[in-house]
Amino acid sequence: MSKQRYALIAFAIIGVLLLFAGVEFYDSVWSFPGNLLDKNFLETFPLASVPLMVVSLLGTGVYMTFKLGFPQLKHVLHGMRVTRGDYDNVEDEGDLNHFRALSTALAATVGIGNIAGVAIAIYYGGPGALFWMWITAFFGSALKYAECTLALQYRETDQLGNTAGGPMYTIENGLGPNWRWLAVAFASFAIICSFFTGNAIQSFTLTDQLYSQFLPLLGAEHVLMEKSVLIPGIFEPSIFQIIFGVIIATTVGMVILGGIKRIGNVTGYLVPIMAVIYVFAALFIITSNYDKVGESFGTIFSMAFNPPAEIAGITAGAFIAFLNTMMMGVKRGLFSSEAGQGSAAIAHSTAKTPYAVREGVVALLEPYIDTIVICTLTGLVIMVTGSWHYTEFYGQRIDPSITQDMWMNSSVLTSYAFAQGIPGGDKIVTLAVVLFAISTAISWSFYGDRATEYLFGTKAIPFYRYCYVFMVFVGSTLMLEAVWIFGDAALGFMTFPNLIAIILLSTKLKGLSNSYFEKH
């Protein structure tokens, strides 16, 4: 069967499930199989409620870490040397140098997950969720190394002369044509994920942040700010959001028509600028509250394994509380670093290099930069300023006097935290959200381009881009829960084919690694 037919079947199944099973089906991706088990059984065997997604991601990360001999520790320095250009050669096959390939991948990972994602993890899972983000990032570095090395090894050249790589090519070229159905499944979910994770979530967070900034000035009753309930809980836009949705969609649309080289040029400048502004502001707040840093780390470690349970004194309740904290950390850690998801491998496959492993060591730096550094800074700002007290977690499990009308979530919580540390700090977060969201949306369009080209050929790419730009607008008008549910679900679905390919090709990958490092 052709890739096109496989893809049409995949999209049809996804549509039917959405139509008949509803949002609840996609919301259950991160709770399967516990969501299918009897409540009494789960109280007796609480370990059965551990989500398959958590086991798969952490399990594969641990497996690759040991099989490859801890590449995320041994090869960090080599990765830095490659990134700074020590091994660059303009004659090498590929489209972008190592730094630009890393910048394009980072533009998709260093983004809303570092601002809104960390806040959401703490909002629902408490400070301990940050610890599980670190764990996900550490073992995810091995996954990044694996998936990006394989993407370089099995990349192709498309009809326009550009390099084409990623898990869909890794699966089909590495595992053989009998596995084409799995490659098609990855590419199909990659397209959907680009619409939500890399697109709608970005535009939603941007407009939501801007809305929160103008709301005190104009008031909720202003004609621009008043929300209209069209689809309860999903689509409740204001004129303000619609206007900015058009502006954001126009901006992204003008850039992505330039192709990967233009995207590399834009993100090569945007990523360092937005990262420096945000990091320095966070460091200033943390150092200004240095006396609370030790206490914050203590809270993070203690609540990572023993968060306060809503049902005190009951073993199942305590375990479920722990599981909730771990799951929120893993989910947001994956969303932030994209480790194991396979998307970054598409960007890294464009690197100019004759050695697949050489770009793999560049890729393993991403989770360190994105999650270990930037997400930790965001989490510490929220902690040292005491802003985490205004979360659902704190209100429900620690201090009931913090009522729901005081809770803050997503980028609004991060903005509040920065405002407590620096006068006008919320404006810094707003600027960062604007830069992060736009650069992430630009980079994710390339991921969807590659998946579309793989499934339907280069002629289908313009149609995909029009749909992508339209989804930028749609995302800016949707509600928080709906956007993140679909984004998380698509992210989870595209992860499984990638993890399967990494495991099945792990021996081949080990041989590539050993051969390269014997010479370099």
C-alpha positions in Angstrom: 0.0 0.0 0.0 1.3 3.5 -0.8 2.2 6.1 1.8 -0.6 8.3 0.7 -3.3 5.6 1.3 -1.7 4.7 4.7 -1.8 8.4 5.6 -5.5 8.9 4.5 -6.5 5.9 6.6 -4.5 7.3 9.6 -6.2 10.7 9.3 -9.6 9.1 8.9 -9.1 7.0 12.1 -8.0 10.1 14.0 -11.1 12.0 12.8 -13.5 9.2 13.6 -12.1 8.8 17.1 -12.4 12.6 17.7 -16.0 12.6 16.4 -17.3 9.6 18.4 -14.9 9.3 21.4 -14.5 13.0 21.9 -11.9 15.0 23.7 -11.9 12.5 26.6 -10.2 9.8 24.4 -7.3 12.1 23.6 -7.1 13.3 27.2 -6.6 9.7 28.3 -3.4 9.2 26.3 -1.3 10.2 29.4 -3.4 8.1 31.8 -3.7 4.8 29.9 -4.1 2.0 31.0 -5.0 3.2 34.5 -8.0 5.0 33.1 -9.5 1.7 32.0 -9.0 -0.2 35.3 -11.4 -0.5 38.2 -11.0 2.1 41.0 -11.0 -0.6 43.7 -8.3 -2.5 41.8 -6.2 0.6 41.6 -6.5 1.2 45.3 -5.2 -2.3 45.9 -2.5 -2.2 43.2 -1.7 1.5 42.8 1.4 0.8 40.6 -1.1 -0.3 37.8 -2.0 3.4 37.4 1.5 4.3 36.2 0.8 5.5 32.6 2.3 3.5 29.7 3.7 6.8 28.3 5.8 7.5 31.4 7.1 3.9 31.5 7.9 4.0 27.7 9.7 7.3 27.8 11.7 6.9 31.0 12.3 3.2 30.2 13.7 3.8 26.7 15.8 6.7 28.0 17.3 4.5 30.8 17.9 1.7 28.3 19.7 3.8 25.8 21.7 5.6 28.5 23.2 2.3 29.7 23.5 0.7 26.3 25.4 3.6 24.8 27.5 4.1 28.0 26.0 7.5 29.2 26.6 9.6 26.1 24.9 12.6 27.8 27.9 12.7 30.2 30.8 11.4 28.1 30.3 13.4 25.0 29.1 16.9 26.2 32.4 18.6 25.6 32.7 17.1 22.2 29.2 18.3 21.4 30.2 21.9 22.5 33.3 21.8 20.2 31.2 20.6 17.2 28.6 23.3 17.9 31.0 26.2 18.0 32.2 25.2 14.5 35.5 23.3 15.1 34.4 20.6 12.5 32.4 22.8 10.1 33.1 22.3 6.4 30.9 24.1 3.8 31.5 21.3 1.3 29.8 18.7 3.6 26.4 17.4 2.5 23.4 19.1 4.2 21.6 22.5 4.4 22.7 24.1 7.7 25.9 24.1 9.8 25.8 22.5 13.2 25.0 25.8 15.1 22.1 26.7 12.8 20.7 23.2 13.0 20.9 23.3 16.8 19.3 26.8 16.7 16.4 25.7 14.5 15.8 22.7 16.9 16.1 24.9 20.0 13.7 27.5 18.5 11.1 24.8 18.6 12.1 23.5 22.1 13.1 26.7 23.9 9.7 28.3 24.0 6.4 28.2 25.7 7.3 25.1 27.5 10.0 27.1 29.4 7.5 29.7 30.5 4.0 28.3 30.5 4.9 24.6 30.7 6.9 24.9 33.9 4.2 26.9 35.5 1.5 24.4 34.5 3.7 21.5 36.0 3.9 23.4 39.3 0.3 24.4 39.2 -1.0 20.8 39.0 1.9 18.8 40.3 3.6 21.1 42.8 7.3 21.9 43.0 8.3 18.2 42.9 7.3 18.1 39.2 10.4 20.1 38.5 12.5 17.2 39.7 10.8 14.9 37.3 11.4 17.4 34.5 15.1 17.1 35.3 15.0 13.3 35.2 13.1 13.4 31.9 15.8 15.8 30.5 18.7 13.7 31.7 17.6 10.4 30.2 16.0 12.4 27.3 19.5 13.5 26.3 20.3 9.9 25.4 17.1 9.8 23.4 18.0 13.0 21.6 21.5 11.6 20.8 19.9 8.4 19.5 17.1 9.8 17.4 19.2 12.6 15.8 22.2 10.3 15.0 19.8 7.8 13.3 18.1 10.7 11.4 21.4 11.7 9.9 22.3 8.1 9.1 19.1 7.4 7.2 18.3 10.8 5.6 17.6 11.4 2.0 17.6 14.2 -0.6 14.1 15.4 -1.7 12.9 16.4 -5.2 14.1 20.0 -4.6 17.6 19.0 -3.5 17.1 19.6 0.2 18.0 17.0 2.8 15.0 15.1 4.2 15.3 13.2 7.4 13.6 12.3 10.7 12.0 9.3 12.3 9.8 8.5 9.3 12.9 8.1 7.1 14.7 6.3 10.0 11.9 3.8 10.3 11.4 3.1 6.6 15.1 3.1 5.6 16.5 1.6 8.8 13.9 -1.0 9.5 12.8 -1.7 5.9 9.7 -1.2 3.8 7.6 -3.6 5.9 7.7 -1.0 8.6 6.4 1.8 6.3 3.0 1.8 8.2 4.8 2.8 11.4 6.7 5.6 9.5 3.4 6.9 8.1 1.9 6.8 11.6 4.7 9.0 12.9 4.5 11.5 10.0 0.7 11.7 10.3 0.9 12.5 14.0 3.8 14.9 13.4 1.5 16.9 11.2 -1.2 17.0 13.8 1.3 17.8 16.5 2.7 20.7 14.5 -0.8 22.1 14.4 -1.2 22.0 18.2 2.0 21.5 20.1 4.2 23.7 17.8 1.5 26.0 16.7 -1.8 26.5 18.5 -0.3 26.2 22.0 2.2 29.0 21.0 -0.4 31.4 19.6 -2.8 30.7 22.5 -0.1 31.4 25.1 0.9 34.6 23.3 -2.6 36.0 23.0 -3.5 34.9 26.5 -0.4 36.6 27.9 -1.2 39.8 26.0 -4.8 39.6 27.0 -3.8 39.4 30.7 -1.6 42.5 30.2 -4.3 44.6 28.7 -7.2 43.3 30.9 -6.4 45.6 33.9 -6.2 48.6 31.6 -9.4 48.1 29.6 -11.5 46.0 31.9 -13.4 42.7 31.3 -16.5 44.6 30.0 -14.6 46.5 27.3 -15.9 45.6 23.8 -12.4 44.3 22.8 -11.9 42.2 26.0 -15.4 40.7 26.5 -15.5 37.0 25.6 -18.2 35.3 23.5 -19.1 31.8 24.4 -19.4 30.0 21.1 -18.4 26.5 22.2 -18.3 26.2 26.0 -14.9 25.2 27.3 -13.3 25.2 23.9 -14.0 28.3 21.8 -14.7 31.5 23.8 -12.8 34.2 21.9 -12.7 38.0 22.5 -12.2 40.6 19.7 -8.8 41.3 21.2 -7.7 37.7 20.7 -9.1 37.6 17.2 -7.2 40.7 16.2 -3.9 39.5 17.6 -4.5 36.0 16.1 -4.6 37.6 12.7 -1.4 39.6 13.4 0.5 36.5 14.7 -0.7 34.3 11.8 0.3 37.0 9.3 3.8 37.2 10.8 4.4 33.5 10.8 3.0 33.2 7.3 5.4 35.7 5.9 8.4 33.9 7.4 7.6 30.2 6.6 7.2 30.8 2.9 11.0 31.3 2.8 11.8 27.7 3.5 14.4 26.1 5.9 17.3 28.3 5.0 15.3 31.5 5.8 14.0 29.8 9.0 17.5 29.0 10.0 18.6 32.6 9.5 15.6 34.0 11.5 15.9 31.5 14.4 19.7 31.8 14.5 19.2 35.4 15.7 16.0 35.0 17.7 17.0 32.1 19.9 20.1 33.7 21.5 18.4 37.1 22.0 15.3 35.7 23.6 17.2 33.3 25.7 19.7 35.9 27.0 16.9 38.4 28.0 14.9 35.8 29.8 17.9 34.1 31.5 19.4 37.3 32.9 16.1 38.5 34.2 15.5 35.1 36.0 19.1 35.1 37.4 18.7 38.6 38.8 15.5 37.6 40.6 17.0 34.4 42.0 20.2 36.0 43.2 18.1 38.8 44.8 16.3 36.1 46.8 19.4 33.9 47.3 18.3 33.2 50.9 15.3 31.2 49.6 17.1 29.2 47.0 18.2 26.4 49.4 14.7 26.1 50.8 13.2 26.0 47.3 15.5 23.1 46.3 14.6 21.3 49.5 10.9 21.7 48.7 11.4 20.4 45.2 13.3 17.3 46.3 10.9 16.5 49.2 7.8 16.9 47.2 9.2 15.0 44.2 8.7 11.7 46.2 6.3 12.8 49.0 3.9 15.4 47.9 1.0 16.2 50.2 -2.0 14.0 49.3 -5.6 15.1 49.2 -6.5 11.9 51.1 -4.0 12.1 54.0 -3.0 8.8 55.6 -4.3 6.5 52.9 -1.6 4.7 50.9 -3.4 4.8 47.6 -4.1 8.5 48.0 -0.4 9.2 48.8 0.8 7.2 45.8 -1.7 8.8 43.4 -0.5 12.2 44.6 3.1 11.1 43.9 2.1 9.8 40.5 0.3 13.0 39.6 3.5 15.0 40.4 5.7 12.6 38.4 3.3 12.5 35.5 3.1 16.3 35.3 6.9 16.6 35.4 7.4 14.0 32.7 4.7 15.5 30.4 6.0 19.0 30.7 9.6 17.8 30.5 8.8 16.0 27.2 6.9 19.0 25.9 9.8 21.3 26.8 12.7 19.3 25.5 10.9 17.1 23.0 13.2 14.3 23.9 12.0 11.0 22.4 9.4 12.7 20.4 11.4 12.7 17.2 10.6 16.2 16.0 14.1 17.7 16.7 15.6 14.9 14.6 13.9 16.4 11.6 15.8 19.7 12.1 19.1 18.1 13.0 19.0 15.9 9.9 19.7 19.0 7.8 23.1 19.5 9.3 26.2 19.7 7.1 28.3 16.7 8.3 29.6 13.5 6.9 29.2 11.8 10.3 25.8 11.1 11.8 27.2 10.8 15.3 28.8 14.3 15.0 25.3 15.9 14.9 24.0 13.5 17.6 26.4 14.9 20.1 25.2 18.4 19.2 21.6 17.3 19.8 22.2 15.9 23.2 23.0 19.4 24.4 19.4 20.5 23.9 17.8 19.1 27.1 20.6 20.6 29.2 20.0 24.1 27.7 16.2 23.9 27.5 15.2 22.0 30.6 18.1 21.7 33.1 19.0 25.4 32.7 16.0 27.5 31.4 13.1 25.5 32.9 14.9 25.4 36.3 15.4 29.1 36.3 11.6 29.6 35.6 10.7 27.1 38.4 13.1 28.8 40.9 11.6 32.2 40.1 8.2 30.9 40.8 9.5 29.3 44.0 11.7 32.0 45.6 9.0 34.7 45.0 6.4 32.6 46.7 4.2 32.7 43.6 3.6 28.9 43.7 1.3 29.5 46.6 -1.3 30.7 44.1 -1.7 27.4 42.4 -4.3 24.6 42.5 -1.8 22.3 44.1 -1.1 24.7 47.0 -4.7 25.6 47.5 -6.1 22.1 47.5 -3.3 20.3 49.3 -1.6 22.8 51.6 -3.6 25.9 52.4 -7.4 25.8 51.6 -7.6 29.6 52.3 -6.0 30.1 48.9 -9.3 29.9 47.0 -9.8 29.2 43.3 -10.3 32.9 42.4 -6.6 33.4 43.6 -5.1 30.6 41.5 -2.9 31.5 38.5 -1.8 29.1 35.8 0.4 29.0 32.6 2.3 32.1 31.6 0.1 34.3 33.9 1.7 32.6 36.9 5.2 33.1 35.5 4.4 36.7 34.8 3.2 37.3 38.3 6.4 35.7 39.7 8.7 37.9 37.5 6.7 41.0 38.5 7.3 40.1 42.2 11.1 39.9 41.6 11.5 42.9 39.2 9.4 46.0 38.7 7.8 45.5 35.3 9.0 41.8 35.2 5.7 40.8 33.7 6.6 42.9 30.7 9.8 40.9 30.3 7.8 37.7 30.3 5.4 39.1 27.7 8.4 40.0 25.5 9.8 36.5 25.9 6.5 34.9 25.2 6.2 36.9 22.0 9.7 35.9 20.8 9.4 32.3 22.0 6.0 31.7 20.5 6.8 33.1 17.1 10.2 31.4 16.7 8.7 28.1 17.9 5.8 28.3 15.4 8.3 29.1 12.6 10.5 26.1 13.4 7.6 23.7 13.8 6.3 24.6 10.4 9.4 23.0 9.0 8.7 19.7 10.9 5.3 19.6 9.4 6.7 20.4 6.0 9.0 17.4 6.1 6.2 15.1 7.3 3.9 16.4 4.5 6.6 15.9 1.9 7.2 12.4 3.1 3.5 11.5 2.9 2.3 13.4 -0.1 5.3 14.9 -2.0 6.5 18.4 -2.4 3.4 19.6 -4.2 1.4 19.2 -1.0 3.7 21.5 1.1 2.0 24.8 0.1 -1.4 23.4 1.1 0.0 22.3 4.5 1.5 25.8 5.1 -1.9 27.5 4.4 -3.5 25.1 6.9 -0.6 25.8 9.4 -1.0 29.5 9.2 -4.8 29.1 9.7 -4.2 27.0 12.8 -2.0 29.8 14.2 -5.1 32.0 14.2 -7.4 29.2 15.5 -5.1 28.5 18.4 -5.1 32.1 19.5 -8.8 31.9 20.1 -9.2 28.5 21.8 -9.3 27.7 25.6 -6.3 26.5 27.6 -7.5 23.0 28.4 -8.6 22.2 24.8 -5.3 23.3 23.3 -3.1 21.5 25.7 -5.2 18.3 25.6 -4.8 17.9 21.9 -1.2 19.0 21.9 -0.2 16.5 24.6 -2.2 13.7 22.9 -0.5 14.3 19.5 2.8 14.5 21.2 2.2 11.2 22.9 1.0 9.4 19.7 4.0 10.5 17.6 6.4 9.4 20.4 5.7 5.7 20.3 6.8 5.0 16.7 10.0 6.9 17.4 10.8 5.0 20.5 10.1 1.7 18.8 12.6 2.6 16.0 15.2 3.7 18.5 15.0 0.4 20.4 15.1 -1.8 17.3 18.0 0.1 15.8 19.9 0.5 19.1 22.6 -2.1 18.2 23.2 -0.3 14.8 23.4 2.9 16.7 25.9 1.5 19.2 28.1 0.4 16.3 28.0 3.9 14.7 29.0 5.4 18.0 31.9 3.1 18.7 33.2 3.5 15.2 33.1 7.3 15.3 34.7 7.7 18.7 37.5 5.3 17.9 38.6 7.9 15.3 37.6 11.2 17.0 
